[in-house]
């Protein structure tokens, strides 16, 4: 039974909806409750049965009535449970709390919730020692936690029991004192807040509340009950929000009872853990803030201990007290001491980074005795934070990124205030910050990690956010960023983002436009003879961003584009690279929206016409022709309307209008300019027969004159070829591009197919895109060659996608089925010199074999390994296997049936050697390789081909 329930509960916890699809919540709950009442079930199983009720109370009890019935059942189980089963009783209390709170029984003060509250109070007061202190203390601690949860979810629930809770706290001498103190403080805060919401409530009601006279306490609000939902939400915001919004209770100076309770709680606070102390201090701070009759000096005795604490939570509570009471509690000396302590802690070497950042955040939100502004939550410097005091927090390049940026932000505020006070923009502090920024830039310029690059650009944005008005530094930074970009063009996205963010956060500043202008000049003055494809791609990204700025003249951009597409030195962009062409068109498209289009008309039209006539990709030609037609046919207003895709007015999509001479209204310009995504593939790559298998072995049977003398000489001559790193470093796989039989007839004729191959691991180098002119269903399938350059010759899976144009002129994106590259597809014959005969190749085989076998395990050949594979094959089957699978790699004479010597070369520089011999018991495949990582793949390959051979025989 236990095992069955353990499995059912586990399945339910992992997927409740799947379990409830076969039954109802009511039936499952009834089964759980029936099992809980069963005396035959063990209590360990019953504890397990309570977990679904605790975790999914609203799922099993969808209504308040169901929750109340379930709670009554669980309370009945609790009453009948023997006291010695403390753990089960604790879990029962937790389940009851979850059910009553989540089904709104507590907030609606149902009968079951009142009975449960009485039960919890009874357990909390039970100090008898029936089963030992530890067991009873555990049950009382759980009851106390449940009471605190009920009060937190329904503030004011325990307000009538304040005197009882105070007595329990005072009488408790064990570790449970902390739980009672926390509960008492929470109930006291909620009760005082509830009084502030009652009209006419005053000192008498507060005194009655603390003394337990509930009749007097609540005579002003007999119908109020618990705090209403909207008031409860305000109470939550009171905890986290600014203290000056706290409601007050007008009691006059006579609050002896409340003062006595507060003093008692504060005197005992040192017994609590730091987190509980912080919570208690925060609650009591709210109480004192709500009752003006109690002076804040009640906390004075605690300040000496709090000001010297090393606990983050207690320091945070101290700052909250300062925010609430300012100079009513904290003197000027206290304020100066706290601020200096925050500065010291912000750089303390023994503290973790998160704590240091917290202390710096406290400095930026420091609650002052005489606040200048009342803007809550804004970062502002305290008056006492002078540049001299803040100099201890100057950022350095040795700080971690988060600390460096936080310090830079803080010091920027400090020196910004310093400049406003008249010490000048060229102050020493500002100069240091700019030098620090230069240091980061130098690190990035000499090649840095991605984290350092990101940190530098964030630091640059912070510096500009505060000091963009300092022209000397702002202009100097533009010059340095231009030089940085020319050396590291891959930083183009970061520079574009810096310009975007600066423009967004500082709309009145022209710095971003100045940066883009300077970058435009730097790019257009670049010599095209030294430009490679990667740099050109990044330049085009930058030019596309600059084309969006109406303030930047674009004549130099057009001259640069014209040079790129016309000069012979820039022929790299004329080879049909679709991405490069798309980048060129992206710039042209933005220029079509440029305010100064009239002055750009002729050179832009020349560029589009050249692309339409001469670019190597049909799709790019089509789009260039369309842009050229729009440019030369439409008026300025209609052109802007056509290109304004996605524009909405009054919640309705604006219709794009074009002239009837270009196309009909119904054709839809948007469809023509968009690449559509297909749900299903229409074609795939099918592996073609390998050229190795089509070679006849007759050309290798004629032995030539021996050109090397012995295995050592053969091995030396062979290894000398690999001094060229690119020698025999790739493999070519042959495929055919074929239609799928179920594809749509609309795609029987496809044009300008661009295949993009993506790797799924790092075993191979990235592959370039492949262009296929066309694919017709009725014509022979075109051949596609994949040139793979292995880093490690392992099996892999390639993901393929393609962009193509259909007969109707639309562009489509489709995902092809995955391409599986098997281990044997990487095999190549050894790349020996063309003058070598069979004897030379056998010498090479013996040289490699002897080297690996004689030196396996030595330091220089640590990757070498040997192995043995055995299988049952007849002599004829073995000969057939060799002829079918090993013939292109066979070095020994095929007529020699005694032993076959096979040598596989696996680019870039791995070898697998096989000596295959029939023994009495089995066929032995003796394996030698210079890369032990290949052994699992070799064994799997041999097992596959020998098994298929057995089946065939």
DARA-V727739 format. One record per pair of residues at least 4 apart in sequence whose C-alpha atoms are under 8 Angstrom apart, sorted by the first residue. I is the first residue (numbers start at 1). GAP is how many residues later the second one is. If there is no record, write none. Layout:
I_GAP + I_GAP
This chain:
1_4 + 2_4 + 2_43 + 3_4 + 4_4 + 5_4 + 5_40 + 5_43 + 5_44 + 6_4 + 6_39 + 6_42 + 7_4 + 8_4 + 9_4 + 9_39 + 9_40 + 9_42 + 9_43 + 10_4 + 11_4 + 11_5 + 11_8 + 12_4 + 12_6 + 12_7 + 12_40 + 13_39 + 15_4 + 16_4 + 17_4 + 18_4 + 19_4 + 20_4 + 20_5 + 23_4 + 23_5 + 24_4 + 25_4 + 25_34 + 25_35 + 25_36 + 26_4 + 26_34 + 26_35 + 27_4 + 28_4 + 28_32 + 29_4 + 29_31 + 30_4 + 31_4 + 32_4 + 32_17 + 33_4 + 33_40 + 33_41 + 34_4 + 35_6 + 35_11 + 36_5 + 36_10 + 36_13 + 36_41 + 37_40 + 41_4 + 41_5 + 42_4 + 43_4 + 43_42 + 43_45 + 44_4 + 44_44 + 45_4 + 46_4 + 46_42 + 47_4 + 47_40 + 47_41 + 47_44 + 49_4 + 50_4 + 50_41 + 50_42 + 50_45 + 51_4 + 51_44 + 52_4 + 52_5 + 53_4 + 53_7 + 53_42 + 53_45 + 53_46 + 54_40 + 54_41 + 54_44 + 54_45 + 56_4 + 57_4 + 57_5 + 57_41 + 57_42 + 57_45 + 57_46 + 58_4 + 58_5 + 58_41 + 58_44 + 58_45 + 61_5 + 61_6 + 61_9 + 61_38 + 61_42 + 62_4 + 62_5 + 62_41 + 63_4 + 63_40 + 64_4 + 64_39 + 64_40 + 64_41 + 65_4 + 66_4 + 67_4 + 67_32 + 67_33 + 67_36 + 67_38 + 68_4 + 68_32 + 68_37 + 68_42 + 68_44 + 68_45 + 69_4 + 70_4 + 70_29 + 71_4 + 71_25 + 71_28 + 71_29 + 71_41 + 72_4 + 72_40 + 73_4 + 74_4 + 74_18 + 74_22 + 75_4 + 75_17 + 75_21 + 75_41 + 76_4 + 77_4 + 78_11 + 78_14 + 81_4 + 81_8 + 83_6 + 83_48 + 84_47 + 85_4 + 86_4 + 86_49 + 86_50 + 86_52 + 86_53 + 87_4 + 87_52 + 88_4 + 89_4 + 89_50 + 90_4 + 90_48 + 90_49 + 90_52 + 90_53 + 91_4 + 92_4 + 93_4 + 93_49 + 93_50 + 93_53 + 94_4 + 94_48 + 94_52 + 95_4 + 96_4 + 96_20 + 97_4 + 97_49 + 97_52 + 97_53 + 98_4 + 99_4 + 100_4 + 100_5 + 100_6 + 100_13 + 101_4 + 101_5 + 101_6 + 101_49 + 101_52 + 104_4 + 105_4 + 105_5 + 105_7 + 105_8 + 106_4 + 106_7 + 106_8 + 106_44 + 106_48 + 107_47 + 107_119 + 109_4 + 109_5 + 110_4 + 111_4 + 112_4 + 113_4 + 114_4 + 115_4 + 116_4 + 117_4 + 117_30 + 118_4 + 119_4 + 120_4 + 120_23 + 120_24 + 120_26 + 120_27 + 121_4 + 121_22 + 122_4 + 123_16 + 123_17 + 123_20 + 124_16 + 124_17 + 124_19 + 124_20 + 125_43 + 126_14 + 127_9 + 129_4 + 129_7 + 130_6 + 131_4 + 131_5 + 132_4 + 133_4 + 134_4 + 135_4 + 136_4 + 137_4 + 137_39 + 138_4 + 139_4 + 140_4 + 141_4 + 141_35 + 141_38 + 142_4 + 143_4 + 144_4 + 144_35 + 144_36 + 144_39 + 145_4 + 145_34 + 146_4 + 147_4 + 147_36 + 148_4 + 148_35 + 148_38 + 149_4 + 150_4 + 150_5 + 150_7 + 151_4 + 151_5 + 151_6 + 151_7 + 151_35 + 151_36 + 152_34 + 154_72 + 154_73 + 154_78 + 155_32 + 155_35 + 155_36 + 155_71 + 155_72 + 155_77 + 156_31 + 156_34 + 156_35 + 156_38 + 156_69 + 156_70 + 156_71 + 157_69 + 158_4 + 158_29 + 159_28 + 159_29 + 159_31 + 159_32 + 159_50 + 160_49 + 160_52 + 160_54 + 161_4 + 161_51 + 162_4 + 162_22 + 162_25 + 162_26 + 162_47 + 162_48 + 162_49 + 162_50 + 163_4 + 163_46 + 163_47 + 163_48 + 163_49 + 164_4 + 164_48 + 165_4 + 165_15 + 165_18 + 165_19 + 166_4 + 166_18 + 167_4 + 168_4 + 168_12 + 169_8 + 169_11 + 169_12 + 169_15 + 170_7 + 172_4 + 172_5 + 173_4 + 175_4 + 176_4 + 177_4 + 178_4 + 178_93 + 178_94 + 178_98 + 179_4 + 180_4 + 181_4 + 181_84 + 181_99 + 182_4 + 182_94 + 182_97 + 182_98 + 183_4 + 184_4 + 185_4 + 185_95 + 185_98 + 185_99 + 186_4 + 186_97 + 187_4 + 188_4 + 188_99 + 189_4 + 189_94 + 189_95 + 189_97 + 189_98 + 190_4 + 191_4 + 192_4 + 192_14 + 192_57 + 192_95 + 192_98 + 193_4 + 193_42 + 193_54 + 193_94 + 193_97 + 194_4 + 194_33 + 195_6 + 195_7 + 195_10 + 195_11 + 195_54 + 196_5 + 196_51 + 196_52 + 196_53 + 196_94 + 198_22 + 198_23 + 199_21 + 200_20 + 201_4 + 201_5 + 201_19 + 201_48 + 201_49 + 202_4 + 202_47 + 202_48 + 202_49 + 203_4 + 203_47 + 203_48 + 203_49 + 203_51 + 203_52 + 204_4 + 204_12 + 204_13 + 205_4 + 205_11 + 205_12 + 205_13 + 206_4 + 206_11 + 206_52 + 207_4 + 207_10 + 207_48 + 207_50 + 207_51 + 208_4 + 208_5 + 208_6 + 208_8 + 208_9 + 209_4 + 209_5 + 209_7 + 209_8 + 210_47 + 210_48 + 213_4 + 214_4 + 215_4 + 218_4 + 221_4 + 227_4 + 227_5 + 228_4 + 229_4 + 230_4 + 231_4 + 232_4 + 233_4 + 234_4 + 235_4 + 236_4 + 237_4 + 238_4 + 238_5 + 238_7 + 238_8 + 239_47 + 241_4 + 242_4 + 242_134 + 243_43 + 243_46 + 243_80 + 243_81 + 244_80 + 246_40 + 246_43 + 246_44 + 247_43 + 248_41 + 248_42 + 248_43 + 248_44 + 249_41 + 249_42 + 249_43 + 250_41 + 250_42 + 250_43 + 251_4 + 251_40 + 251_41 + 251_42 + 252_40 + 252_41 + 253_40 + 253_41 + 254_39 + 255_4 + 255_38 + 255_39 + 256_4 + 257_4 + 258_4 + 258_36 + 259_4 + 259_35 + 259_39 + 260_4 + 261_4 + 262_4 + 262_22 + 262_36 + 263_4 + 263_35 + 264_4 + 265_4 + 266_4 + 266_15 + 266_33 + 266_36 + 268_4 + 269_8 + 269_11 + 270_7 + 272_4 + 272_5 + 273_4 + 274_4 + 274_37 + 274_39 + 274_40 + 275_4 + 275_38 + 275_39 + 276_4 + 277_4 + 277_37 + 278_4 + 278_35 + 278_36 + 278_38 + 278_39 + 279_4 + 279_38 + 280_4 + 281_4 + 281_36 + 282_4 + 282_35 + 282_38 + 282_39 + 283_4 + 284_4 + 285_4 + 285_36 + 285_39 + 286_4 + 287_4 + 288_4 + 288_6 + 288_7 + 288_8 + 289_35 + 289_36 + 294_4 + 296_4 + 296_29 + 296_32 + 296_33 + 297_31 + 297_32 + 299_4 + 299_30 + 300_4 + 300_29 + 302_4 + 303_4 + 304_4 + 305_4 + 306_8 + 306_9 + 306_12 + 307_8 + 307_11 + 307_31 + 309_5 + 309_6 + 310_4 + 310_5 + 311_4 + 312_4 + 312_43 + 313_4 + 314_4 + 315_4 + 316_4 + 317_4 + 318_4 + 319_4 + 319_47 + 319_48 + 320_4 + 321_4 + 321_5 + 322_4 + 322_5 + 322_7 + 322_8 + 322_45 + 322_46 + 322_47 + 323_44 + 323_45 + 325_4 + 325_5 + 326_4 + 326_41 + 326_42 + 326_43 + 326_44 + 327_4 + 327_5 + 327_42 + 327_43 + 330_4 + 330_5 + 330_39 + 331_4 + 332_4 + 332_37 + 333_4 + 334_4 + 335_4 + 335_33 + 335_34 + 336_4 + 336_48 + 337_4 + 338_4 + 339_4 + 339_24 + 339_27 + 339_45 + 339_46 + 340_4 + 340_49 + 341_4 + 342_4 + 342_17 + 342_18 + 342_20 + 342_21 + 343_4 + 343_16 + 343_17 + 343_20 + 343_46 + 343_47 + 343_49 + 343_50 + 344_4 + 345_6 + 345_11 + 345_14 + 346_9 + 346_10 + 346_11 + 346_12 + 346_13 + 346_14 + 346_47 + 347_9 + 347_45 + 347_46 + 348_8 + 351_4 + 351_5 + 352_4 + 353_4 + 353_50 + 354_4 + 355_4 + 356_4 + 356_47 + 357_4 + 357_45 + 357_46 + 357_49 + 358_4 + 359_4 + 360_4 + 360_46 + 360_47 + 360_50 + 361_4 + 362_4 + 363_18 + 363_19 + 364_15 + 364_16 + 364_17 + 364_18 + 364_46 + 365_12 + 365_13 + 365_14 + 365_15 + 365_16 + 366_15 + 366_16 + 367_4 + 367_15 + 368_14 + 380_33 + 381_4 + 381_32 + 381_33 + 385_4 + 385_5 + 385_29 + 386_4 + 386_28 + 387_4 + 387_27 + 387_28 + 387_31 + 387_42 + 388_4 + 390_4 + 390_21 + 390_24 + 391_20 + 393_14 + 393_18 + 394_13 + 394_14 + 394_17 + 395_4 + 395_8 + 395_9 + 395_10 + 395_12 + 395_13 + 395_38 + 395_41 + 396_8 + 396_40 + 397_7 + 397_39 + 397_42 + 397_43 + 399_4 + 399_5 + 400_4 + 401_4 + 401_50 + 401_51 + 401_54 + 402_4 + 403_4 + 404_4 + 405_4 + 405_50 + 405_53 + 405_54 + 406_4 + 407_4 + 408_4 + 408_25 + 408_51 + 408_54 + 408_55 + 409_4 + 409_53 + 410_4 + 411_4 + 412_4 + 412_18 + 412_21 + 412_51 + 412_54 + 413_4 + 413_53 + 414_4 + 415_4 + 415_12 + 415_14 + 415_15 + 416_4 + 416_50 + 416_51 + 417_4 + 418_4 + 418_5 + 418_6 + 419_4 + 419_5 + 419_6 + 419_8 + 420_4 + 423_4 + 425_5 + 425_45 + 426_4 + 426_5 + 427_4 + 428_4 + 429_4 + 430_4 + 431_4 + 432_4 + 433_4 + 434_4 + 434_29 + 434_39 + 435_4 + 436_4 + 437_4 + 437_19 + 437_22 + 437_23 + 438_4 + 439_4 + 440_4 + 440_12 + 440_16 + 441_4 + 441_15 + 441_43 + 442_4 + 443_4 + 443_5 + 444_4 + 444_5 + 444_8 + 444_9 + 444_12 + 445_39 + 445_42 + 445_43 + 448_4 + 448_5 + 449_4 + 450_4 + 451_4 + 452_4 + 453_4 + 454_4 + 454_40 + 455_4 + 456_4 + 457_4 + 457_37 + 457_38 + 457_41 + 458_4 + 459_4 + 460_4 + 461_4 + 461_37 + 461_40 + 461_41 + 462_4 + 463_4 + 463_5 + 464_4 + 464_10 + 464_38 + 465_37 + 465_40 + 465_41 + 467_7 + 468_5 + 468_6 + 468_41 + 468_43 + 469_5 + 470_4 + 471_4 + 472_4 + 473_4 + 474_4 + 474_37 + 475_4 + 476_4 + 477_4 + 478_4 + 478_36 + 478_37 + 478_40 + 479_4 + 479_39 + 480_4 + 481_4 + 482_4 + 482_33 + 482_36 + 482_37 + 482_40 + 483_4 + 484_4 + 485_4 + 485_5 + 485_6 + 485_7 + 486_36 + 486_37 + 489_46 + 489_49 + 489_50 + 490_45 + 490_48 + 491_4 + 492_4 + 492_46 + 492_47 + 492_49 + 492_50 + 493_4 + 494_4 + 495_4 + 496_4 + 496_46 + 496_49 + 497_4 + 498_4 + 498_14 + 499_4 + 499_13 + 499_14 + 499_16 + 499_17 + 500_4 + 500_12 + 501_4 + 502_4 + 502_5 + 502_9 + 502_10 + 503_4 + 503_6 + 503_7 + 503_8 + 503_9 + 510_4 + 511_4 + 512_4 + 513_4 + 513_36 + 513_38 + 513_39 + 514_4 + 515_4 + 516_4 + 516_30 + 517_4 + 517_29 + 517_35 + 518_4 + 519_4 + 520_4 + 520_22 + 520_23 + 520_26 + 520_36 + 520_37 + 521_4 + 521_35 + 522_4 + 523_16 + 524_32 + 524_33 + 524_35 + 524_36 + 526_5 + 527_4 + 528_36 + 528_41 + 528_42 + 529_40 + 529_41 + 531_4 + 531_5 + 532_4 + 533_4 + 533_39 + 533_40 + 534_4 + 535_4 + 536_4 + 537_4 + 537_43 + 537_46 + 538_4 + 539_4 + 540_4 + 540_43 + 540_44 + 540_47 + 541_4 + 541_42 + 542_4 + 543_4 + 543_14 + 543_44 + 544_4 + 544_39 + 544_42 + 544_43 + 544_46 + 545_4 + 546_6 + 547_5 + 547_7 + 547_40 + 547_43 + 547_44 + 547_47 + 548_42 + 548_43 + 548_46 + 549_45 + 550_44 + 550_45 + 550_46 + 553_43 + 554_4 + 554_46 + 555_4 + 555_45 + 556_4 + 557_4 + 558_4 + 558_45 + 558_46 + 558_49 + 559_4 + 559_44 + 560_4 + 561_4 + 561_23 + 561_46 + 562_4 + 562_45 + 563_4 + 563_7 + 564_6 + 564_7 + 564_9 + 565_5 + 565_6 + 565_8 + 565_9 + 565_42 + 565_45 + 565_46 + 566_4 + 566_5 + 567_4 + 570_4 + 571_4 + 573_4 + 573_7 + 573_8 + 574_40 + 574_41 + 574_42 + 575_40 + 575_41 + 575_42 + 576_5 + 576_39 + 576_40 + 576_41 + 577_4 + 577_39 + 577_40 + 578_4 + 578_39 + 578_41 + 578_42 + 578_176 + 579_4 + 580_4 + 581_4 + 581_34 + 581_36 + 581_39 + 582_4 + 582_38 + 583_4 + 584_4 + 585_4 + 585_35 + 585_38 + 585_39 + 586_4 + 587_4 + 588_4 + 588_16 + 588_20 + 589_4 + 589_38 + 590_4 + 591_6 + 592_5 + 592_39 + 592_47 + 592_48 + 593_4 + 593_46 + 593_47 + 593_50 + 596_4 + 597_4 + 600_4 + 601_4 + 601_30 + 602_4 + 603_4 + 604_4 + 605_4 + 605_23 + 605_26 + 605_27 + 606_4 + 607_4 + 608_4 + 608_16 + 608_17 + 608_19 + 608_20 + 609_4 + 609_15 + 609_16 + 609_19 + 610_4 + 610_5 + 611_4 + 611_9 + 611_10 + 611_13 + 611_14 + 612_8 + 612_9 + 612_10 + 612_11 + 612_12 + 612_13 + 613_8 + 614_7 + 615_5 + 615_6 + 616_5 + 617_4 + 617_135 + 618_4 + 618_133 + 618_134 + 619_4 + 619_133 + 619_185 + 619_186 + 619_192 + 620_4 + 621_4 + 622_4 + 623_4 + 623_50 + 624_4 + 625_4 + 626_4 + 627_4 + 628_4 + 629_4 + 629_33 + 630_4 + 630_9 + 631_8 + 634_4 + 634_5 + 634_24 + 634_25 + 635_4 + 636_4 + 637_4 + 638_4 + 638_19 + 638_20 + 639_4 + 640_4 + 641_15 + 641_16 + 642_14 + 642_15 + 642_16 + 645_11 + 645_25 + 646_7 + 646_8 + 647_6 + 647_7 + 648_4 + 648_5 + 648_6 + 649_4 + 649_5 + 656_13 + 657_8 + 658_4 + 658_5 + 658_6 + 658_7 + 659_4 + 659_5 + 660_4 + 660_5 + 663_4 + 664_4 + 667_4 + 668_4 + 669_4 + 670_4 + 671_4 + 671_5 + 671_139 + 672_137 + 672_138 + 672_139 + 674_136 + 674_137 + 675_135 + 675_136 + 675_137 + 675_138 + 676_134 + 676_135 + 676_136 + 676_137 + 677_135 + 677_136 + 677_137 + 678_134 + 678_135 + 678_136 + 678_137 + 679_135 + 680_134 + 680_135 + 681_59 + 681_62 + 681_133 + 681_134 + 681_135 + 681_136 + 682_57 + 682_58 + 682_60 + 682_61 + 682_62 + 682_65 + 682_132 + 682_134 + 683_54 + 683_55 + 683_56 + 683_57 + 683_60 + 683_133 + 684_53 + 684_54 + 684_55 + 684_56 + 684_132 + 684_133 + 685_50 + 685_51 + 685_52 + 685_53 + 685_131 + 685_132 + 685_134 + 686_49 + 686_50 + 686_51 + 686_52 + 687_46 + 687_47 + 687_48 + 687_49 + 688_46 + 688_47 + 688_48 + 689_4 + 689_5 + 689_45 + 690_4 + 690_43 + 690_44 + 691_4 + 692_196 + 693_195 + 695_193 + 697_4 + 697_190 + 697_191 + 698_4 + 700_137 + 700_138 + 701_137 + 701_192 + 702_135 + 703_134 + 703_135 + 703_136 + 704_131 + 704_132 + 704_133 + 704_134 + 705_131 + 705_132 + 706_130 + 706_131 + 706_133 + 706_134 + 707_128 + 707_129 + 707_130 + 707_133 + 708_5 + 708_6 + 708_132 + 709_4 + 709_5 + 710_4 + 710_133 + 711_4 + 711_132 + 711_133 + 711_134 + 711_135 + 711_136 + 712_4 + 712_131 + 712_132 + 712_135 + 713_4 + 714_4 + 714_126 + 714_127 + 714_129 + 714_130 + 714_133 + 715_4 + 715_128 + 715_129 + 715_132 + 715_133 + 716_4 + 717_4 + 718_4 + 718_114 + 718_115 + 718_126 + 719_4 + 721_6 + 722_4 + 722_5 + 723_4 + 725_4 + 728_103 + 728_179 + 728_180 + 729_60 + 729_61 + 729_178 + 729_179 + 729_180 + 730_57 + 730_58 + 730_59 + 730_60 + 730_177 + 730_178 + 731_56 + 731_57 + 731_58 + 731_59 + 731_95 + 731_97 + 731_176 + 732_53 + 732_54 + 732_55 + 732_56 + 733_52 + 733_53 + 733_54 + 733_55 + 733_92 + 734_49 + 734_50 + 734_51 + 734_52 + 735_48 + 735_49 + 735_50 + 735_51 + 736_45 + 736_46 + 736_47 + 736_48 + 737_38 + 737_44 + 737_45 + 737_46 + 737_47 + 738_37 + 738_39 + 738_43 + 738_44 + 739_4 + 739_9 + 739_38 + 743_4 + 744_4 + 746_60 + 746_61 + 747_59 + 747_60 + 748_27 + 748_28 + 748_29 + 749_25 + 749_26 + 749_27 + 749_28 + 749_57 + 749_58 + 750_24 + 750_25 + 750_26 + 750_54 + 750_55 + 750_56 + 750_57 + 751_21 + 751_22 + 751_23 + 751_24 + 751_53 + 751_54 + 751_55 + 751_56 + 752_19 + 752_20 + 752_21 + 752_22 + 752_51 + 752_52 + 752_53 + 753_18 + 753_19 + 753_20 + 753_21 + 753_49 + 753_50 + 753_51 + 753_52 + 754_15 + 754_16 + 754_17 + 754_18 + 754_48 + 754_49 + 754_50 + 755_14 + 755_15 + 755_16 + 755_17 + 755_45 + 755_46 + 755_47 + 755_48 + 756_12 + 756_13 + 756_14 + 756_44 + 756_45 + 756_46 + 757_10 + 757_11 + 757_12 + 757_41 + 757_42 + 757_43 + 757_44 + 758_8 + 758_9 + 758_40 + 758_41 + 758_42 + 759_5 + 759_7 + 759_38 + 759_39 + 759_40 + 760_36 + 760_37 + 760_38 + 760_39 + 761_35 + 762_29 + 763_27 + 763_28 + 763_29 + 763_30 + 763_31 + 763_33 + 764_24 + 764_25 + 764_26 + 764_27 + 764_28 + 764_29 + 765_23 + 765_24 + 765_25 + 765_26 + 767_20 + 767_21 + 772_10 + 772_12 + 775_4 + 775_6 + 775_7 + 776_4 + 776_5 + 777_4 + 789_118 + 789_119 + 790_117 + 790_118 + 791_117 + 792_115 + 792_116 + 793_30 + 793_33 + 793_113 + 793_114 + 793_115 + 793_117 + 794_28 + 794_29 + 794_32 + 794_140 + 794_143 + 795_25 + 795_26 + 795_27 + 795_28 + 796_24 + 796_25 + 796_26 + 797_21 + 797_22 + 797_23 + 797_24 + 798_20 + 798_21 + 798_22 + 798_23 + 799_17 + 799_18 + 799_19 + 799_20 + 800_15 + 800_16 + 800_17 + 800_18 + 800_19 + 801_12 + 801_13 + 801_14 + 801_15 + 802_11 + 802_12 + 802_13 + 802_14 + 803_8 + 803_9 + 803_10 + 803_11 + 804_7 + 804_8 + 804_9 + 805_4 + 805_5 + 805_6 + 805_7 + 806_4 + 806_5 + 806_6 + 821_4 + 822_4 + 823_4 + 823_114 + 823_118 + 824_117 + 826_80 + 826_81 + 827_77 + 827_78 + 827_79 + 828_61 + 828_76 + 828_77 + 828_78 + 828_79 + 829_59 + 829_60 + 829_74 + 829_75 + 829_76 + 830_59 + 830_73 + 830_74 + 830_75 + 831_74 + 832_4 + 832_9 + 836_4 + 836_5 + 837_4 + 838_4 + 838_53 + 838_54 + 839_4 + 840_4 + 841_4 + 841_50 + 842_4 + 842_49 + 842_50 + 843_4 + 844_4 + 845_4 + 845_56 + 845_58 + 845_68 + 846_4 + 847_4 + 848_4 + 849_4 + 849_64 + 849_79 + 850_4 + 851_4 + 851_5 + 852_4 + 852_9 + 852_12 + 852_13 + 852_14 + 852_76 + 852_77 + 852_78 + 853_12 + 853_13 + 853_75 + 855_6 + 856_5 + 856_6 + 856_8 + 856_9 + 856_10 + 857_4 + 857_5 + 857_6 + 857_7 + 857_8 + 858_4 + 861_69 + 863_67 + 863_68 + 863_69 + 863_70 + 864_64 + 864_65 + 864_66 + 864_67 + 864_68 + 865_63 + 865_64 + 865_65 + 865_66 + 865_67 + 866_60 + 866_61 + 866_62 + 866_63 + 867_59 + 867_60 + 867_61 + 867_68 + 868_56 + 868_57 + 868_58 + 868_59 + 869_55 + 869_56 + 869_57 + 869_58 + 869_70 + 869_73 + 870_52 + 870_53 + 870_54 + 870_55 + 871_51 + 871_52 + 871_53 + 871_75 + 872_49 + 872_50 + 872_51 + 873_4 + 873_5 + 873_49 + 873_50 + 873_73 + 873_77 + 874_4 + 875_4 + 875_43 + 876_4 + 877_4 + 877_72 + 877_73 + 877_76 + 878_4 + 879_4 + 879_18 + 880_4 + 881_4 + 881_5 + 881_64 + 881_65 + 881_68 + 882_4 + 882_5 + 883_4 + 886_4 + 886_16 + 889_13 + 889_14 + 889_15 + 890_4 + 890_10 + 890_11 + 890_12 + 890_13 + 891_9 + 891_10 + 891_11 + 891_12 + 892_4 + 892_8 + 892_9 + 892_10 + 893_7 + 894_6 + 896_4 + 898_19 + 898_20 + 899_16 + 899_17 + 899_18 + 899_19 + 900_14 + 900_15 + 900_16 + 900_17 + 901_12 + 901_13 + 901_14 + 901_15 + 902_11 + 902_12 + 902_13 + 903_8 + 903_9 + 903_10 + 903_11 + 904_7 + 904_8 + 904_9 + 905_4 + 905_5 + 905_6 + 905_7 + 906_4 + 906_5 + 906_6 + 910_19 + 910_20 + 910_21 + 911_18 + 911_19 + 911_20 + 912_15 + 912_16 + 912_17 + 912_18 + 913_14 + 913_15 + 913_16 + 914_11 + 914_12 + 914_13 + 914_14 + 915_9 + 915_10 + 915_11 + 915_12 + 916_7 + 916_8 + 916_9 + 916_10 + 917_6 + 917_7 + 917_8 + 918_4 + 918_5 + 918_6 + 919_4 + 919_5 + 929_5 + 929_6 + 931_4 + 934_4 + 935_4 + 936_4 + 937_4 + 938_4 + 939_4 + 940_4 + 941_4 + 942_4 + 943_4 + 944_4 + 945_4 + 946_4 + 947_4 + 948_4 + 949_4
